[in-house]
Amino acid sequence: MIVAMKKARIVVLKEDQGTLLSALQKKSIIMPIANNETNLLQTDDPFLQRAEKTLQILKKYSEKPKFGTQLIYSYDEFIEKEEKRQERKNCII
């Protein structure tokens, strides 16, 4: 006996999606008629809508901004610069 359903919400890992849908269809539990991923994200649940909005807002903060450029010196360059600093320091005193 076929009974019309308005919608069903199934949460499954993407790699298991095909296996689960075919198993549900073979057991005559559900007959999927369309595979539209955009419809999967739309929901009437206010909690899920709020969570989705929050994730979109936080997405722009996912990468931390860099604080200037990173200078990389070899050991010899570091010693040379340190000696110049010491010379300048001695001239001031």
ZINORQUI-V533212 format. One line per field, one symbol per residue. phi: phi as a letter, one per 40 degrees, with the letter a starting at -180 (. if undefined). psi: psi as a letter, one per 30 degrees, with the letter a starting at -180 (. if undefined). burial: # if it has 9 or more other C-alpha atoms within 8 Angstrom, else .. A space follows every 50 residues. Layout:
phi->???
psi->???
burial->???
This chain:
phi->.bbcbcabbbbacdccdccccccccccgcabcbabbccccccaccccccc ccccccccdcbcbccccgcccbbcccccccccccccccccccc
psi->kkkkkelkjkklkeffeeeeeeeeeeghekjkfkijfefffklfjeeeee eeeeeeefefgekklkialkkkkleeeeeeeeeeeeeeeeee.
burial->................#...#..##.......................#. ...........................#...............
